[in-house]
Amino acid sequence: MDKAKLKAGFQKYTMIIVLVLVMLFFTWGTQGKILYPQNINNLISQNAYVFILATGMLLCILTGGNIDLSVGSVVCFVGALCGIFMENMGMPDGVAVILALVIGALIGAWQAFWIAYVRIPPFIVTLAGMLMFRGLSNVVLAGKTLPIKSETFVKLFGGGANCYIPDFLGGGEGMNRVALAVGIIASVAYVIVTMRGYLNRKKNGYETGNVGAMYAKMAVIVIVVMAVSIKLAQYKGIPTSLVWVLIVVLIYGYITSKTTVGRYFYAVGGNEKATKLSGINTNRVYFIAYTNMGFLAALAGLLTVARMTSAQPTYGQNYEMDAIGSCFIGGASAYGGTGTVPGVIVGAVLMGIINQGMSIMGTDQNMQKVVKGAVLLAAVIFDVVSKRKSFIAK
């Protein structure tokens, strides 16, 4: 393998290498506590909102490095409304959930209109939204905490101690067979899809890449999936919040990599003028990105109030920073046009491990913010410098 290919491979998997190193560091720093089954479960449950918000934020960033600063406030506002619908107005859970998701999408569409068609900078529109919906959250809740008493809602969206997929395979305490079965099925499905794609490319005469690297990548992913499945099986199984995360990740991973609409986001971020001249409605692309962000913020709001079993005016603070940081750390370009859903998930996991690792080690909250800020800055510096070197090389 020549130096150019080695360098390209290193740049492609830099964040994964960093993730492994960080995990090893905190395993050492916490004497292995971070790998306890309960802590792995907490890592997923406590960061479910980050995975979902970061997936939506990726579409905004792809359009040219744009961001949505309002998502934390929208999470709080929609979560508060859903609680009011169920607890104060007596709506059925299903009706309240659907209405909350629709309101989230409408909020996204309202902001998207000003961004896409009036061409007000996204930073200004979403900054205004951040202030407005934070204020509205305080208004609708009257500055008070609203308890969520609906057991069905709490279990469905991953809140409380019993919000796990039932072990209908009868594994018993200490080993959840459903979690193991899901891990095995997911691993087999991944191997089949990967091999089928490789064989199709080879059959049609396309570039297949290094076969050894493909097998190594498959082996690593299967090992990670099974390791996580075993850890979950040793605690209580699969939390329902993880199911929502997987649904969002799989759907948006497919959209961004396999559909025409998904490619439009990359095209707009790469060169908006050329994209517009090619006949693509760039205004609609912006509109879809920010409307979708509102919808996913609403879903994150449901997960948040379910996990907390209450709605409060303070929920969602700094959520936008977690989502933005996960995207840039996961390989999304500050200039737009580059980034993947799997990369964003790697970034979100890295942020989650840093948060949890430092919490277990008893690190001061202020120092945790310093470390997270430094990691974000390092990721963006790496992106900018590597692209500048590539440009000079050309």
KEMI-492364 format. One record per residue (C-alpha): residue number from 1; residue in one letter; x, y, z. Coordinates in Angstrom, 1 decimal, padded with zeros to 4 digits, always signed. Layout:
! KEMI-492364
{pt NUM; A; {X; Y; Z}}
...
END
This chain:
! KEMI-492364
{pt 1; M; {+000.0; +000.0; +000.0}}
{pt 2; D; {+001.5; +003.4; -001.0}}
{pt 3; K; {+001.7; +006.4; +001.2}}
{pt 4; A; {-001.2; +008.2; -000.5}}
{pt 5; K; {-003.6; +005.4; +000.1}}
{pt 6; L; {-002.4; +004.9; +003.7}}
{pt 7; K; {-002.8; +008.6; +004.4}}
{pt 8; A; {-006.3; +008.6; +002.8}}
{pt 9; G; {-007.3; +005.6; +004.9}}
{pt 10; F; {-006.0; +007.3; +008.1}}
{pt 11; Q; {-008.0; +010.5; +007.3}}
{pt 12; K; {-011.1; +008.4; +006.7}}
{pt 13; Y; {-011.0; +006.5; +009.9}}
{pt 14; T; {-009.4; +009.2; +012.1}}
{pt 15; M; {-012.4; +009.6; +014.4}}
{pt 16; I; {-012.8; +005.9; +014.8}}
{pt 17; I; {-009.2; +005.6; +015.9}}
{pt 18; V; {-009.7; +008.5; +018.3}}
{pt 19; L; {-012.9; +006.9; +019.6}}
{pt 20; V; {-011.0; +003.7; +020.4}}
{pt 21; L; {-008.2; +005.6; +022.1}}
{pt 22; V; {-010.6; +007.6; +024.2}}
{pt 23; M; {-012.5; +004.5; +025.2}}
{pt 24; L; {-009.2; +002.8; +026.2}}
{pt 25; F; {-008.2; +005.9; +028.2}}
{pt 26; F; {-011.5; +006.0; +030.2}}
{pt 27; T; {-011.4; +002.3; +030.7}}
{pt 28; W; {-008.1; +002.8; +032.4}}
{pt 29; G; {-009.1; +006.0; +034.2}}
{pt 30; T; {-012.3; +004.5; +035.6}}
{pt 31; Q; {-010.8; +001.0; +036.4}}
{pt 32; G; {-013.1; -000.5; +033.8}}
{pt 33; K; {-016.3; +001.0; +035.3}}
{pt 34; I; {-017.3; +002.6; +032.0}}
{pt 35; L; {-017.6; -000.9; +030.5}}
{pt 36; Y; {-020.1; -002.1; +033.1}}
{pt 37; P; {-023.4; -003.2; +031.5}}
{pt 38; Q; {-025.4; -000.5; +033.3}}
{pt 39; N; {-023.0; +002.2; +032.2}}
{pt 40; I; {-023.2; +001.0; +028.5}}
{pt 41; N; {-027.0; +001.1; +028.9}}
{pt 42; N; {-026.9; +004.6; +030.4}}
{pt 43; L; {-024.6; +005.8; +027.6}}
{pt 44; I; {-027.3; +004.9; +025.1}}
{pt 45; S; {-030.3; +006.1; +027.1}}
{pt 46; Q; {-028.8; +009.4; +028.2}}
{pt 47; N; {-027.6; +010.3; +024.7}}
{pt 48; A; {-030.6; +009.1; +022.6}}
{pt 49; Y; {-031.5; +012.8; +022.0}}
{pt 50; V; {-028.0; +013.5; +020.7}}
{pt 51; F; {-028.1; +010.7; +018.1}}
{pt 52; I; {-031.5; +012.0; +016.8}}
{pt 53; L; {-030.7; +015.7; +016.8}}
{pt 54; A; {-027.3; +015.1; +015.3}}
{pt 55; T; {-028.8; +013.1; +012.4}}
{pt 56; G; {-031.1; +016.0; +011.6}}
{pt 57; M; {-028.4; +018.6; +012.1}}
{pt 58; L; {-026.3; +016.8; +009.5}}
{pt 59; L; {-028.7; +017.7; +006.8}}
{pt 60; C; {-028.5; +021.3; +007.7}}
{pt 61; I; {-024.7; +021.3; +007.8}}
{pt 62; L; {-024.5; +019.5; +004.5}}
{pt 63; T; {-026.2; +022.5; +002.8}}
{pt 64; G; {-023.2; +024.7; +003.4}}
{pt 65; G; {-022.1; +024.4; +007.0}}
{pt 66; N; {-025.4; +025.9; +008.2}}
{pt 67; I; {-026.7; +025.0; +011.7}}
{pt 68; D; {-029.9; +025.2; +013.7}}
{pt 69; L; {-029.5; +026.9; +017.1}}
{pt 70; S; {-033.1; +026.5; +018.1}}
{pt 71; V; {-033.3; +022.7; +018.5}}
{pt 72; G; {-032.8; +022.7; +022.3}}
{pt 73; S; {-035.6; +025.2; +022.7}}
{pt 74; V; {-037.9; +023.3; +020.3}}
{pt 75; V; {-037.2; +020.1; +022.3}}
{pt 76; C; {-038.3; +021.8; +025.5}}
{pt 77; F; {-041.3; +023.5; +023.9}}
{pt 78; V; {-042.7; +020.4; +022.1}}
{pt 79; G; {-042.1; +018.2; +025.1}}
{pt 80; A; {-043.9; +020.6; +027.3}}
{pt 81; L; {-046.9; +020.8; +024.9}}
{pt 82; C; {-047.1; +017.0; +024.7}}
{pt 83; G; {-047.2; +016.8; +028.5}}
{pt 84; I; {-049.9; +019.4; +028.6}}
{pt 85; F; {-051.9; +017.6; +025.9}}
{pt 86; M; {-051.8; +014.3; +027.9}}
{pt 87; E; {-051.9; +015.5; +031.5}}
{pt 88; N; {-053.9; +018.7; +031.5}}
{pt 89; M; {-056.1; +018.3; +028.5}}
{pt 90; G; {-056.7; +014.6; +028.8}}
{pt 91; M; {-055.8; +013.7; +025.2}}
{pt 92; P; {-055.1; +010.0; +024.4}}
{pt 93; D; {-051.3; +009.3; +024.3}}
{pt 94; G; {-051.3; +008.6; +020.5}}
{pt 95; V; {-053.1; +011.8; +019.6}}
{pt 96; A; {-050.8; +013.9; +021.8}}
{pt 97; V; {-047.7; +012.3; +020.3}}
{pt 98; I; {-048.9; +012.8; +016.7}}
{pt 99; L; {-049.9; +016.4; +017.4}}
{pt 100; A; {-046.6; +017.1; +019.1}}
{pt 101; L; {-044.7; +015.7; +016.1}}
{pt 102; V; {-046.8; +017.8; +013.7}}
{pt 103; I; {-046.2; +020.9; +015.7}}
{pt 104; G; {-042.4; +020.2; +015.6}}
{pt 105; A; {-042.6; +019.9; +011.8}}
{pt 106; L; {-044.6; +023.1; +011.5}}
{pt 107; I; {-042.0; +025.0; +013.7}}
{pt 108; G; {-039.3; +023.6; +011.4}}
{pt 109; A; {-041.3; +024.7; +008.3}}
{pt 110; W; {-041.9; +028.1; +009.7}}
{pt 111; Q; {-038.1; +028.6; +010.2}}
{pt 112; A; {-037.4; +026.9; +006.9}}
{pt 113; F; {-039.6; +029.4; +005.0}}
{pt 114; W; {-037.5; +032.4; +006.1}}
{pt 115; I; {-034.2; +030.6; +005.4}}
{pt 116; A; {-035.1; +029.0; +002.1}}
{pt 117; Y; {-037.4; +031.5; +000.4}}
{pt 118; V; {-036.7; +034.9; +002.1}}
{pt 119; R; {-033.0; +034.0; +002.4}}
{pt 120; I; {-032.4; +035.2; +005.9}}
{pt 121; P; {-029.2; +033.6; +007.2}}
{pt 122; P; {-030.0; +030.4; +009.2}}
{pt 123; F; {-027.9; +031.6; +012.1}}
{pt 124; I; {-030.2; +034.6; +012.6}}
{pt 125; V; {-033.5; +032.7; +012.1}}
{pt 126; T; {-032.6; +029.9; +014.4}}
{pt 127; L; {-031.1; +032.2; +017.0}}
{pt 128; A; {-034.4; +034.0; +017.1}}
{pt 129; G; {-036.2; +030.6; +017.3}}
{pt 130; M; {-033.9; +029.6; +020.2}}
{pt 131; L; {-035.0; +032.7; +022.2}}
{pt 132; M; {-038.7; +032.5; +021.2}}
{pt 133; F; {-039.3; +028.9; +021.9}}
{pt 134; R; {-037.4; +028.9; +025.2}}
{pt 135; G; {-039.7; +031.8; +026.3}}
{pt 136; L; {-042.8; +030.0; +025.1}}
{pt 137; S; {-041.7; +026.9; +027.1}}
{pt 138; N; {-041.8; +029.0; +030.2}}
{pt 139; V; {-045.1; +030.5; +029.3}}
{pt 140; V; {-047.0; +027.3; +028.6}}
{pt 141; L; {-045.5; +025.6; +031.7}}
{pt 142; A; {-045.9; +028.8; +033.8}}
{pt 143; G; {-042.3; +028.2; +035.0}}
{pt 144; K; {-043.3; +025.0; +036.8}}
{pt 145; T; {-042.5; +021.3; +036.4}}
{pt 146; L; {-045.3; +019.2; +034.9}}
{pt 147; P; {-045.1; +015.5; +035.9}}
{pt 148; I; {-045.7; +012.9; +033.2}}
{pt 149; K; {-047.9; +010.2; +034.6}}
{pt 150; S; {-048.8; +008.2; +031.5}}
{pt 151; E; {-047.0; +004.8; +031.9}}
{pt 152; T; {-047.7; +003.9; +028.2}}
{pt 153; F; {-046.0; +007.1; +027.0}}
{pt 154; V; {-043.0; +006.7; +029.3}}
{pt 155; K; {-042.4; +003.1; +028.4}}
{pt 156; L; {-042.8; +003.7; +024.7}}
{pt 157; F; {-040.3; +006.5; +024.6}}
{pt 158; G; {-037.7; +005.1; +026.9}}
{pt 159; G; {-038.2; +006.6; +030.3}}
{pt 160; G; {-038.2; +004.9; +033.7}}
{pt 161; A; {-036.7; +001.7; +035.0}}
{pt 162; N; {-038.9; -000.8; +033.0}}
{pt 163; C; {-038.7; +000.7; +029.5}}
{pt 164; Y; {-037.0; -002.2; +027.7}}
{pt 165; I; {-038.0; -004.6; +025.0}}
{pt 166; P; {-039.6; -007.6; +026.8}}
{pt 167; D; {-037.5; -010.8; +026.8}}
{pt 168; F; {-040.1; -013.0; +025.2}}
{pt 169; L; {-037.3; -015.6; +024.6}}
{pt 170; G; {-037.1; -016.3; +028.3}}
{pt 171; G; {-033.5; -015.6; +029.0}}
{pt 172; G; {-034.0; -014.9; +032.7}}
{pt 173; E; {-032.2; -012.5; +035.0}}
{pt 174; G; {-028.7; -011.6; +034.0}}
{pt 175; M; {-028.9; -012.7; +030.3}}
{pt 176; N; {-031.5; -011.1; +028.0}}
{pt 177; R; {-031.9; -013.5; +025.0}}
{pt 178; V; {-033.7; -010.9; +022.9}}
{pt 179; A; {-030.7; -008.5; +023.0}}
{pt 180; L; {-028.4; -011.4; +022.0}}
{pt 181; A; {-030.7; -012.4; +019.2}}
{pt 182; V; {-030.9; -008.9; +017.9}}
{pt 183; G; {-027.1; -008.5; +017.9}}
{pt 184; I; {-026.7; -011.8; +016.0}}
{pt 185; I; {-029.4; -010.9; +013.4}}
{pt 186; A; {-027.9; -007.4; +012.9}}
{pt 187; S; {-024.4; -008.8; +012.5}}
{pt 188; V; {-025.5; -011.4; +009.9}}
{pt 189; A; {-027.6; -008.9; +008.0}}
{pt 190; Y; {-024.7; -006.5; +007.9}}
{pt 191; V; {-022.3; -009.2; +006.5}}
{pt 192; I; {-024.9; -010.3; +003.9}}
{pt 193; V; {-025.5; -006.7; +002.7}}
{pt 194; T; {-021.8; -005.9; +002.6}}
{pt 195; M; {-020.9; -009.1; +000.7}}
{pt 196; R; {-023.8; -008.7; -001.7}}
{pt 197; G; {-022.7; -005.1; -002.5}}
{pt 198; Y; {-019.1; -006.3; -003.0}}
{pt 199; L; {-020.2; -009.1; -005.4}}
{pt 200; N; {-022.5; -006.7; -007.4}}
{pt 201; R; {-019.7; -004.2; -007.8}}
{pt 202; K; {-017.3; -007.0; -008.9}}
{pt 203; K; {-019.8; -008.5; -011.3}}
{pt 204; N; {-020.4; -005.1; -013.0}}
{pt 205; G; {-016.7; -004.3; -013.2}}
{pt 206; Y; {-016.7; -001.5; -010.7}}
{pt 207; E; {-013.9; -000.6; -008.3}}
{pt 208; T; {-014.1; -003.0; -005.3}}
{pt 209; G; {-011.3; -001.6; -003.2}}
{pt 210; N; {-009.0; -003.6; -000.9}}
{pt 211; V; {-010.7; -006.9; -000.1}}
{pt 212; G; {-008.6; -007.4; +003.1}}
{pt 213; A; {-009.6; -004.0; +004.4}}
{pt 214; M; {-013.3; -004.8; +003.7}}
{pt 215; Y; {-013.1; -008.0; +005.7}}
{pt 216; A; {-011.2; -006.3; +008.5}}
{pt 217; K; {-013.9; -003.6; +008.7}}
{pt 218; M; {-016.6; -006.2; +008.7}}
{pt 219; A; {-014.9; -008.1; +011.5}}
{pt 220; V; {-014.5; -004.9; +013.7}}
{pt 221; I; {-018.2; -003.9; +013.2}}
{pt 222; V; {-019.5; -007.4; +014.0}}
{pt 223; I; {-017.3; -007.5; +017.1}}
{pt 224; V; {-018.5; -004.1; +018.3}}
{pt 225; V; {-022.2; -005.0; +017.6}}
{pt 226; M; {-021.9; -008.3; +019.5}}
{pt 227; A; {-020.0; -006.7; +022.4}}
{pt 228; V; {-022.7; -004.1; +022.9}}
{pt 229; S; {-025.4; -006.7; +022.6}}
{pt 230; I; {-023.8; -008.8; +025.3}}
{pt 231; K; {-023.4; -005.8; +027.6}}
{pt 232; L; {-027.1; -004.9; +027.1}}
{pt 233; A; {-028.1; -008.6; +027.6}}
{pt 234; Q; {-026.2; -008.6; +030.9}}
{pt 235; Y; {-028.3; -005.7; +032.3}}
{pt 236; K; {-032.0; -005.4; +031.3}}
{pt 237; G; {-031.8; -005.8; +027.5}}
{pt 238; I; {-032.6; -003.3; +024.8}}
{pt 239; P; {-034.0; +000.1; +025.9}}
{pt 240; T; {-036.9; +001.4; +023.9}}
{pt 241; S; {-035.0; +004.6; +023.3}}
{pt 242; L; {-032.4; +002.6; +021.3}}
{pt 243; V; {-035.2; +001.4; +019.1}}
{pt 244; W; {-036.1; +005.0; +018.2}}
{pt 245; V; {-032.5; +005.8; +017.6}}
{pt 246; L; {-032.0; +002.8; +015.3}}
{pt 247; I; {-035.1; +003.7; +013.3}}
{pt 248; V; {-033.9; +007.3; +012.7}}
{pt 249; V; {-030.4; +006.3; +011.9}}
{pt 250; L; {-031.4; +003.6; +009.4}}
{pt 251; I; {-034.0; +005.7; +007.6}}
{pt 252; Y; {-031.7; +008.8; +007.3}}
{pt 253; G; {-028.7; +006.7; +006.5}}
{pt 254; Y; {-030.6; +005.3; +003.6}}
{pt 255; I; {-031.9; +008.6; +002.5}}
{pt 256; T; {-028.5; +010.4; +002.5}}
{pt 257; S; {-026.7; +007.5; +000.7}}
{pt 258; K; {-029.2; +005.9; -001.5}}
{pt 259; T; {-031.8; +008.4; -002.7}}
{pt 260; T; {-031.7; +011.3; -005.1}}
{pt 261; V; {-033.1; +013.7; -002.5}}
{pt 262; G; {-030.3; +012.8; -000.2}}
{pt 263; R; {-027.7; +013.6; -002.9}}
{pt 264; Y; {-029.2; +017.0; -003.3}}
{pt 265; F; {-028.0; +018.0; +000.2}}
{pt 266; Y; {-024.4; +017.2; -000.8}}
{pt 267; A; {-024.8; +018.9; -004.1}}
{pt 268; V; {-026.0; +022.2; -002.5}}
{pt 269; G; {-023.2; +022.1; +000.0}}
{pt 270; G; {-020.6; +021.4; -002.6}}
{pt 271; N; {-021.6; +024.2; -005.0}}
{pt 272; E; {-025.0; +025.8; -004.7}}
{pt 273; K; {-024.8; +027.8; -007.9}}
{pt 274; A; {-023.9; +024.9; -010.0}}
{pt 275; T; {-026.6; +022.8; -008.4}}
{pt 276; K; {-029.2; +025.4; -009.2}}
{pt 277; L; {-028.0; +025.7; -012.8}}
{pt 278; S; {-028.4; +021.9; -013.2}}
{pt 279; G; {-032.1; +022.3; -012.5}}
{pt 280; I; {-032.3; +021.4; -008.8}}
{pt 281; N; {-034.6; +023.5; -006.7}}
{pt 282; T; {-032.1; +024.6; -004.0}}
{pt 283; N; {-034.7; +026.5; -002.0}}
{pt 284; R; {-036.7; +023.3; -001.6}}
{pt 285; V; {-033.6; +021.5; -000.3}}
{pt 286; Y; {-033.1; +024.1; +002.4}}
{pt 287; F; {-036.8; +023.9; +003.2}}
{pt 288; I; {-036.7; +020.1; +003.6}}
{pt 289; A; {-033.5; +020.3; +005.8}}
{pt 290; Y; {-034.9; +022.7; +008.3}}
{pt 291; T; {-038.5; +021.3; +008.3}}
{pt 292; N; {-037.0; +017.9; +009.0}}
{pt 293; M; {-034.9; +019.3; +011.8}}
{pt 294; G; {-038.0; +020.6; +013.5}}
{pt 295; F; {-039.6; +017.1; +013.2}}
{pt 296; L; {-036.6; +015.3; +014.7}}
{pt 297; A; {-036.4; +018.0; +017.5}}
{pt 298; A; {-040.0; +017.1; +018.4}}
{pt 299; L; {-039.1; +013.4; +018.6}}
{pt 300; A; {-036.1; +014.2; +020.8}}
{pt 301; G; {-038.5; +016.3; +022.9}}
{pt 302; L; {-040.7; +013.2; +023.5}}
{pt 303; L; {-037.7; +011.1; +024.4}}
{pt 304; T; {-036.5; +013.7; +026.8}}
{pt 305; V; {-039.7; +014.2; +028.8}}
{pt 306; A; {-040.3; +010.4; +028.8}}
{pt 307; R; {-036.8; +009.8; +030.3}}
{pt 308; M; {-037.3; +012.5; +032.9}}
{pt 309; T; {-041.0; +011.6; +033.4}}
{pt 310; S; {-041.7; +015.3; +033.5}}
{pt 311; A; {-041.6; +018.5; +031.5}}
{pt 312; Q; {-039.6; +021.5; +032.7}}
{pt 313; P; {-038.8; +025.0; +031.1}}
{pt 314; T; {-035.0; +024.2; +031.5}}
{pt 315; Y; {-034.9; +021.0; +029.4}}
{pt 316; G; {-033.0; +021.1; +026.2}}
{pt 317; Q; {-030.3; +023.6; +027.2}}
{pt 318; N; {-027.1; +023.1; +025.2}}
{pt 319; Y; {-028.7; +020.3; +023.2}}
{pt 320; E; {-027.9; +022.2; +020.0}}
{pt 321; M; {-024.2; +022.3; +021.0}}
{pt 322; D; {-024.2; +018.5; +021.5}}
{pt 323; A; {-025.8; +017.9; +018.1}}
{pt 324; I; {-023.5; +020.4; +016.3}}
{pt 325; G; {-020.4; +019.0; +018.0}}
{pt 326; S; {-021.3; +015.4; +017.2}}
{pt 327; C; {-021.6; +016.3; +013.5}}
{pt 328; F; {-018.3; +018.1; +013.2}}
{pt 329; I; {-016.5; +015.6; +015.4}}
{pt 330; G; {-018.0; +012.8; +013.2}}
{pt 331; G; {-016.5; +014.2; +010.0}}
{pt 332; A; {-019.1; +016.7; +008.7}}
{pt 333; S; {-017.3; +019.6; +007.0}}
{pt 334; A; {-017.6; +023.1; +008.3}}
{pt 335; Y; {-018.0; +024.2; +004.7}}
{pt 336; G; {-020.9; +021.7; +003.9}}
{pt 337; G; {-021.1; +019.0; +001.3}}
{pt 338; T; {-019.3; +016.3; +003.4}}
{pt 339; G; {-020.5; +014.0; +006.2}}
{pt 340; T; {-022.4; +010.8; +006.8}}
{pt 341; V; {-024.9; +009.5; +009.3}}
{pt 342; P; {-022.5; +006.7; +010.5}}
{pt 343; G; {-019.8; +009.4; +011.0}}
{pt 344; V; {-022.2; +011.5; +013.0}}
{pt 345; I; {-023.1; +008.5; +015.2}}
{pt 346; V; {-019.4; +008.0; +015.9}}
{pt 347; G; {-019.1; +011.6; +016.9}}
{pt 348; A; {-022.1; +011.3; +019.2}}
{pt 349; V; {-020.8; +008.2; +020.8}}
{pt 350; L; {-017.4; +009.9; +021.3}}
{pt 351; M; {-019.1; +012.9; +023.0}}
{pt 352; G; {-021.2; +010.5; +025.2}}
{pt 353; I; {-018.1; +008.5; +026.3}}
{pt 354; I; {-016.3; +011.7; +027.2}}
{pt 355; N; {-019.2; +013.0; +029.2}}
{pt 356; Q; {-019.8; +009.7; +031.0}}
{pt 357; G; {-016.1; +008.9; +031.5}}
{pt 358; M; {-015.4; +012.3; +033.1}}
{pt 359; S; {-018.5; +012.0; +035.3}}
{pt 360; I; {-017.4; +008.6; +036.6}}
{pt 361; M; {-014.0; +009.9; +037.3}}
{pt 362; G; {-015.5; +012.8; +039.2}}
{pt 363; T; {-014.3; +015.6; +036.9}}
{pt 364; D; {-015.6; +019.1; +037.6}}
{pt 365; Q; {-018.5; +020.1; +035.3}}
{pt 366; N; {-016.6; +023.2; +034.2}}
{pt 367; M; {-013.6; +021.2; +033.1}}
{pt 368; Q; {-015.9; +018.8; +031.2}}
{pt 369; K; {-017.1; +021.8; +029.1}}
{pt 370; V; {-013.5; +022.8; +028.5}}
{pt 371; V; {-012.6; +019.3; +027.3}}
{pt 372; K; {-015.7; +019.1; +025.0}}
{pt 373; G; {-014.9; +022.5; +023.5}}
{pt 374; A; {-011.3; +021.5; +022.9}}
{pt 375; V; {-012.4; +018.3; +021.2}}
{pt 376; L; {-014.8; +020.2; +018.9}}
{pt 377; L; {-012.1; +022.8; +018.0}}
{pt 378; A; {-009.6; +020.0; +017.2}}
{pt 379; A; {-012.1; +018.3; +015.0}}
{pt 380; V; {-012.9; +021.4; +013.0}}
{pt 381; I; {-009.1; +022.4; +012.7}}
{pt 382; F; {-008.4; +018.9; +011.4}}
{pt 383; D; {-011.2; +019.3; +008.8}}
{pt 384; V; {-010.0; +022.7; +007.7}}
{pt 385; V; {-006.3; +021.9; +007.5}}
{pt 386; S; {-006.8; +018.6; +005.7}}
{pt 387; K; {-009.0; +020.2; +003.1}}
{pt 388; R; {-006.5; +023.1; +002.6}}
{pt 389; K; {-003.7; +020.6; +002.1}}
{pt 390; S; {-005.8; +018.7; -000.4}}
{pt 391; F; {-006.5; +021.9; -002.3}}
{pt 392; I; {-002.8; +022.9; -002.4}}
{pt 393; A; {-001.9; +019.4; -003.6}}
{pt 394; K; {-004.2; +019.7; -006.5}}
END
